[in-house]
Amino acid sequence: MIGILGGMGTQAGLDFCNKLAILYRGKIDQEYPLFLLYNKSNIPGRPESIGVQTKNLSDKTINKKSKKKYSLVLDSLLKGCRVLKKSKCKFIVIPCNTAHYWYDDLRKKINLPIINMPKEVLNHTIGKCKKNSTIGLLATEGTLKTGIYNRFFDKNYNLIYPNTITQKKSVNRAIKLVKMGKVKAANKIIKPAIEYLIKRGCKKIILGCTELPIAIFAFKSFKTIKSSKIFLDPNLILAYAAMKKYNKN
């Protein structure tokens, strides 16, 4: 059974489940994949809790407030993972990009495989883009700040982001609007950020916040989402990776 640690945000977790079900639609109920969604919406805000890299947690020069914020999120994520493990899930997926900032510590403390979303996006991109291509990244400021995607992409690709003004007025607002259920408004607000990256020669754009595919593909068919020439949807890629692992178990 696939364990899904959701709630970051709730719409993004449901979007992942929907993609999983559509990609691997059965003819009868019993042919659908077994998965358990834990919508743990009480996890503290991830972008607001970023202030210290995991490898520096023991560093005495790091202020206590940053360590406390980091640890609060980690503890909440661990509780969610333990619920899924206790429920007999074979592995875990986390449909939230920013939450992967805590990935290394989660893996150390949970004796259960956790699929790494940014790594899966890289594996998918290698087959789609030539080396040294320029790739755009739309994400929360927390994801950009911590280099969650740079960690995997910088060896092979040139990652670029919107400027500060476009990030705040377009990307941040679009993410917030999706969380509020205002998808139509988010679809309009995100367009300047997309145009910014395309004008700078991006061959692909990673939708590095799981609210963004909801905004960009609002009111479009699943076929359109699946066949997109420019957008890389981490939730969709994670669904493929989850089913690949599921079929091996």
Backbone torsions as a table, in degrees:
resi	resn	phi	psi	omega
1	MET	NA	138.8	179.0
2	ILE	-84.1	127.9	175.4
3	GLY	-96.7	124.6	-178.0
4	ILE	-115.0	113.6	176.6
5	LEU	-91.4	99.8	-175.3
6	GLY	-107.9	-161.9	-179.2
7	GLY	92.5	6.6	-175.3
8	MET	-127.5	67.7	-10.0
9	GLY	-90.2	-177.5	-177.5
10	THR	-60.9	-44.2	179.9
11	GLN	-60.8	-38.4	-179.2
12	ALA	-66.5	-39.4	177.5
13	GLY	-64.4	-41.3	178.0
14	LEU	-67.7	-36.2	177.3
15	ASP	-61.6	-41.8	178.1
16	PHE	-62.4	-46.4	-179.9
17	CYS	-60.6	-41.3	-179.8
18	ASN	-63.5	-43.5	179.5
19	LYS	-65.7	-38.9	177.6
20	LEU	-60.7	-44.1	-177.9
21	ALA	-70.4	-38.3	-179.1
22	ILE	-72.4	-41.6	-179.6
23	LEU	-62.6	-35.9	-174.6
24	TYR	-123.5	51.4	-179.0
25	ARG	-66.8	130.1	176.8
26	GLY	-94.2	162.4	176.0
27	LYS	-78.3	-25.5	176.2
28	ILE	-134.5	164.7	-177.2
29	ASP	-52.3	-41.5	-172.8
30	GLN	-69.4	-11.0	-178.8
31	GLU	-92.7	-6.4	177.3
32	TYR	-77.0	153.2	178.2
33	PRO	-66.8	148.8	175.1
34	LEU	-84.0	123.6	175.3
35	PHE	-147.3	153.5	-179.9
36	LEU	-125.5	118.4	177.3
37	LEU	-96.4	121.3	171.3
38	TYR	-103.7	102.9	-178.1
39	ASN	-81.9	77.5	-175.0
40	LYS	-85.3	74.8	-173.6
41	SER	-75.8	-4.2	-179.6
42	ASN	-94.3	10.5	174.2
43	ILE	-66.7	131.9	179.6
44	PRO	-55.7	152.8	-178.2
45	GLY	-53.7	127.3	-177.5
46	ARG	-71.2	-53.3	-179.2
47	PRO	-58.3	-34.5	-178.5
48	GLU	-74.4	-15.4	-174.7
49	SER	-103.0	5.4	-178.6
50	ILE	-88.8	124.0	179.1
51	GLY	-161.6	-4.8	-177.3
52	VAL	-154.0	133.9	176.5
53	GLN	-71.1	145.8	-175.6
54	THR	-58.1	-36.7	-176.1
55	LYS	-69.2	-15.6	-178.2
56	ASN	-102.3	9.3	-176.0
57	LEU	-58.8	-29.9	-179.7
58	SER	-87.3	-4.9	-179.2
59	ASP	-71.2	120.3	-176.0
60	LYS	-70.4	-14.2	-179.9
61	THR	-80.7	-15.6	178.1
62	ILE	-76.4	132.0	-175.4
63	ASN	-67.7	150.1	-174.7
64	LYS	-63.7	-32.3	-178.8
65	LYS	-63.3	-42.9	179.0
66	SER	-65.0	-42.5	179.1
67	LYS	-62.2	-40.9	-178.8
68	LYS	-64.7	-43.9	178.9
69	LYS	-60.7	-45.9	179.8
70	TYR	-60.1	-46.8	-176.0
71	SER	-67.2	-33.9	178.5
72	LEU	-62.1	-43.6	178.4
73	VAL	-67.9	-44.8	-179.9
74	LEU	-58.1	-46.4	-179.6
75	ASP	-60.8	-40.5	-179.8
76	SER	-68.3	-41.8	176.7
77	LEU	-62.4	-41.6	179.1
78	LEU	-62.2	-41.7	177.9
79	LYS	-60.1	-41.6	178.7
80	GLY	-64.0	-43.7	179.1
81	CYS	-63.6	-38.0	-179.6
82	ARG	-67.8	-34.4	175.7
83	VAL	-62.6	-43.2	-179.7
84	LEU	-68.1	-38.2	177.7
85	LYS	-65.3	-43.5	179.0
86	LYS	-63.3	-26.6	-179.8
87	SER	-84.9	9.5	174.8
88	LYS	75.6	22.7	174.3
89	CYS	-69.0	143.5	-177.2
90	LYS	-85.4	-26.7	176.9
91	PHE	-159.9	170.1	-173.4
92	ILE	-125.9	143.2	169.2
93	VAL	-122.8	148.0	179.9
94	ILE	-125.8	99.8	-179.1
95	PRO	-77.5	62.7	175.5
96	CYS	-153.4	119.6	-177.6
97	ASN	-66.7	-48.4	-175.6
98	THR	-61.9	-32.2	179.9
99	ALA	-61.9	-19.5	179.8
100	HIS	-72.7	-4.8	169.1
101	TYR	-61.1	-29.5	-179.3
102	TRP	-95.5	6.1	-171.0
103	TYR	-57.8	-48.9	-175.3
104	ASP	-60.1	-42.9	179.3
105	ASP	-70.4	-34.1	176.3
106	LEU	-62.2	-44.2	-178.8
107	ARG	-64.3	-33.2	179.2
108	LYS	-68.5	-30.8	-171.6
109	LYS	-102.8	-12.6	-179.9
110	ILE	-117.2	121.0	-179.6
111	ASN	-86.2	62.3	-179.9
112	LEU	-156.8	136.5	-179.7
113	PRO	-60.6	139.7	173.9
114	ILE	-125.6	120.3	180.0
115	ILE	-70.4	131.4	-178.9
116	ASN	-89.2	109.1	-175.0
117	MET	-59.6	-53.7	-179.8
118	PRO	-58.1	-36.8	178.2
119	LYS	-64.8	-40.0	178.0
120	GLU	-66.4	-35.6	177.2
121	VAL	-64.2	-40.9	176.3
122	LEU	-61.3	-49.0	-179.1
123	ASN	-56.3	-39.8	178.2
124	HIS	-67.8	-40.4	-175.9
125	THR	-68.7	-35.7	-178.8
126	ILE	-56.1	-35.2	178.9
127	GLY	-81.8	-7.1	-175.6
128	LYS	-113.5	-25.1	-172.5
129	CYS	-127.9	141.1	175.9
130	LYS	-69.5	153.2	178.2
131	LYS	-59.6	143.7	179.7
132	ASN	71.5	10.3	174.2
133	SER	-65.5	155.1	175.0
134	THR	-89.4	123.7	-178.3
135	ILE	-122.9	133.2	178.6
136	GLY	-88.0	151.0	177.8
137	LEU	-130.8	118.0	172.9
138	LEU	-105.5	121.8	-173.6
139	ALA	-160.6	175.4	173.7
140	THR	-68.2	159.6	177.0
141	GLU	-61.9	-31.3	178.0
142	GLY	-64.2	-43.8	178.1
143	THR	-63.8	-41.7	179.1
144	LEU	-66.1	-44.2	-176.2
145	LYS	-62.3	-38.8	-174.6
146	THR	-90.0	-7.4	176.8
147	GLY	67.2	32.0	-179.1
148	ILE	-56.5	-39.8	178.8
149	TYR	-86.8	-33.7	178.0
150	ASN	-58.0	-35.5	179.9
151	ARG	-53.3	-36.0	-177.3
152	PHE	-100.3	-30.3	-170.6
153	PHE	-94.6	-25.1	-169.9
154	ASP	-62.3	-25.4	179.6
155	LYS	-70.6	-28.5	-172.5
156	ASN	-118.2	-19.8	-172.9
157	TYR	-138.1	161.6	175.6
158	ASN	-102.4	103.2	-179.2
159	LEU	-86.1	131.8	174.7
160	ILE	-129.0	156.7	-176.1
161	TYR	-129.1	166.4	173.5
162	PRO	-64.3	158.0	175.0
163	ASN	-71.1	172.9	-173.6
164	THR	-58.2	-43.8	-178.3
165	ILE	-64.9	-46.2	179.9
166	THR	-64.6	-37.9	177.8
167	GLN	-58.8	-48.7	-175.8
168	LYS	-72.5	-43.5	-174.8
169	LYS	-81.9	-25.6	-175.8
170	SER	-110.1	-62.3	-173.7
171	VAL	-67.4	-55.0	-177.7
172	ASN	-58.2	-42.1	-179.3
173	ARG	-67.2	-40.5	179.4
174	ALA	-62.1	-43.6	178.7
175	ILE	-60.4	-46.0	-179.7
176	LYS	-62.9	-40.0	-179.2
177	LEU	-64.8	-39.6	177.3
178	VAL	-62.8	-43.9	178.7
179	LYS	-60.3	-28.6	179.4
180	MET	-86.8	-3.5	-179.7
181	GLY	85.6	9.9	-178.4
182	LYS	-99.0	68.3	-172.3
183	VAL	-67.8	-40.3	-179.3
184	LYS	-60.9	-42.3	178.2
185	ALA	-66.9	-39.1	178.8
186	ALA	-62.7	-38.5	179.1
187	ASN	-59.5	-36.4	179.5
188	LYS	-77.1	-42.7	-174.7
189	ILE	-67.4	-32.4	-174.9
190	ILE	-77.1	-16.5	-174.3
191	LYS	-58.8	-41.0	177.8
192	PRO	-59.2	-35.1	179.0
193	ALA	-67.9	-39.9	177.8
194	ILE	-64.4	-46.2	179.2
195	GLU	-61.2	-38.5	178.8
196	TYR	-58.4	-45.6	-177.4
197	LEU	-73.3	-38.8	179.6
198	ILE	-63.9	-40.8	178.9
199	LYS	-63.2	-22.4	-179.8
200	ARG	-98.0	18.4	169.5
201	GLY	84.0	20.7	-180.0
202	CYS	-70.1	127.7	177.4
203	LYS	-82.8	-31.0	177.0
204	LYS	-139.0	156.0	175.6
205	ILE	-128.9	120.5	176.9
206	ILE	-81.6	125.7	176.5
207	LEU	-87.7	76.0	-168.3
208	GLY	-80.7	25.1	167.5
209	CYS	-140.0	129.5	-170.4
210	THR	-69.3	-7.0	171.5
211	GLU	-79.3	-24.6	-172.4
212	LEU	-69.4	-39.3	174.1
213	PRO	-59.1	-33.3	178.1
214	ILE	-64.8	-41.4	179.6
215	ALA	-69.0	-47.1	-173.1
216	ILE	-73.6	-38.4	-178.2
217	PHE	-97.0	17.6	179.6
218	ALA	-55.4	129.3	175.3
219	PHE	68.5	15.9	176.9
220	LYS	-105.9	156.1	-178.9
221	SER	-72.5	158.3	178.3
222	PHE	-63.8	-32.0	177.7
223	LYS	-60.2	-39.8	178.2
224	THR	-65.6	-42.4	178.9
225	ILE	-60.9	-47.9	-175.5
226	LYS	-65.8	-32.0	-174.3
227	SER	-100.9	11.7	-178.3
228	SER	-55.7	132.8	-177.9
229	LYS	-83.9	-25.8	-173.8
230	ILE	-113.5	-33.7	-173.9
231	PHE	-88.2	136.1	172.4
232	LEU	-106.7	114.7	-176.2
233	ASP	-99.1	103.3	-178.8
234	PRO	-57.7	-33.2	178.2
235	ASN	-64.9	-40.8	178.2
236	LEU	-67.4	-44.0	179.1
237	ILE	-64.0	-38.9	177.4
238	LEU	-64.3	-36.8	178.2
239	ALA	-63.3	-43.3	176.3
240	TYR	-60.4	-45.9	-178.1
241	ALA	-64.4	-39.3	179.7
242	ALA	-63.3	-42.7	-179.1
243	MET	-71.1	-31.9	176.4
244	LYS	-62.3	-44.5	178.8
245	LYS	-71.0	-38.8	179.6
246	TYR	-59.5	-42.7	-177.8
247	ASN	-70.8	-18.3	178.0
248	LYS	-82.3	-25.2	-176.8
249	ASN	-79.7	NA	NA
